[in-house]
Amino acid sequence: MAEEDAAALARRVAAAMYARDHAAQALGIVIDEVGPGAARGAMMVRRDMLNGHGTCHGGLTFTLADTVFAYACNGHNRTTVALGCDIAFVAPAREGDRLVATARRRSLQGRTGIYDVEVTDGAGRAIALFRGTSYQLQGEIVPGRDPSGDKE
């Protein structure tokens, strides 16, 4: 598949996923860039996202990273889920911060992929480092488009 076609397919897949992604919508997560094996999304830290220390709850930072990981994994139109994830919180995020998560594929061997996601604040300061392992299932996100013969 040509690179341009792969990027267009990734955008169609992201649009189809986002239409059903009620968690991302509720948290205000916006996916602003996708491609096969890559994605970027953002979320504003709201008051209702703060923990008892007055910083963004780690679970919500994880959710942003996990969401962007999902869009990166599925951009090739093969139904893909998380097999496992790790996160390191390296700095606190505060109310009003715009968190940006950027995911990229590091490896894809057979049905298993490894992706790194960096979450930064508006100043570009690292907030969290996330690594996810994905697993491809049967099926596709955009119906009627069999990607089995595509090479990435």
N, C-alpha and C positions, 0 to 999 in steps of 0.2 A: 504494500500500500504506500502510495506517495506520502511524503511528510505532510503536505498541505491537506490531503484527504484524511490522514490520521488525526490532525489537529481539529478538523471540522467534525469528525466522528466523536472525538473527546468532548467537544462543546455540546453536541446533541445528547450524549450520554449524561453529562453533567446537568443539563436542563431537565431531562427526564427524572434523574435521581432527585434533584432539588424540589421538583413538584411534589414528591412524596416524603421529603425529609422534614417532617414536622418539628423534630428536635432542633435542627439547625435554624429553621425559621423562627422558632420560639425564642432562641437565644440571640437572634439577630446576626447569626453567622452569614456572611456573604462570600460566595465563591467567585473570585474575580479573574482567575486565570486557570486554565486546565490544558493538559496535553497528555499524550500517552506516557504514563509514568511520572507525571508532575502535576502539581496543583498549588494554588495559593488562595488563601481565604483570610478573612478578618472578622473581628468581633470587638465591639466597644464594651469595656468593663462598666457595668451599671451598679448602682447601689445594692440592688438585690442579688448581686453576684459576690458580695464581700463576705469574708469569713469573720470569725471573732477577733482577728488581729487587724481588721480593717483593710485587708488585701484581698485580691481576687482568689476565690476558692480554687485550690489545686485541681479539683475534679472538673471545674469548668474550663480551666486551661487545658487539661487533658482532653476534654470533649472537643475543643477547637482543633487541637492537633489530630485527634482521631478522625474527626470529620474530614479534614483536608487530606489525610492519609487515604481515606475511603475514595475520595474523588480522584486521587492520583492512581490508585490501584485499578479502578474500574474504567479509566479513560479509554481503554482498548476494547470496550464493549463485551468483556467476559465477566460474568458475575463473580466477584471476588470479595472475600470476607477476611476479617482479621483472624489470624491464628494466635497471635500474642503481641503484646506491646509493653514497652518500658518507657518511663519518663524520668528525667532529672530536672528538678526545679532549681534554677540557678539564681533567680532574682525575683522579688515580689512585683506584682502588677497592682496598680491602684485604680480607684474609681476615676473614670474619664480617660484612661489609657485605651488606645486603639491597638489591640494585639493583632499581629500578622503572623500567620503560620504558612511556611513554605515547605512543600514536600517534594522530594525527588527520589526516584528509584535508584537503589545502589546495585541491586542484583535481581535477576529473574532467571531461575533455573527450573524448567518444567512448569509445575503449577505453583511453585513457591517463590515469593518475592520478598525482598528486604527494602524498606523505605526509611529515609531519615526525614524528620520534620523539625525545623527550627521555628520556635515562637519568639518573636521580638516585640518590643514596644515601639511607639512612634518615633523614638530617637534611634532605633536600630539596636538597642541594648538587648542581649539575649535574656529571655525570661525562662524558657524551658527547652530542653533537647529531648526529642522523642524518637524512638526507633520502633517500627512496626514490622511484623512478619505477616505476609498475606498468603491466602490460599485460594486458587481459582476453582470454582465449582462449575457444574454444567449450566448452560444457559447464557443469555445475553440480556442487556438492559434495554437497548433499542431493538424492538422486535423486527424480525424479518431480515436481519443483517448478520449472517453467519461469519464470524471473524476467524474461524478455525484455520483458514489458509493464509491469513495475514501474517507477515513477518514484521516485527517491531525493530 
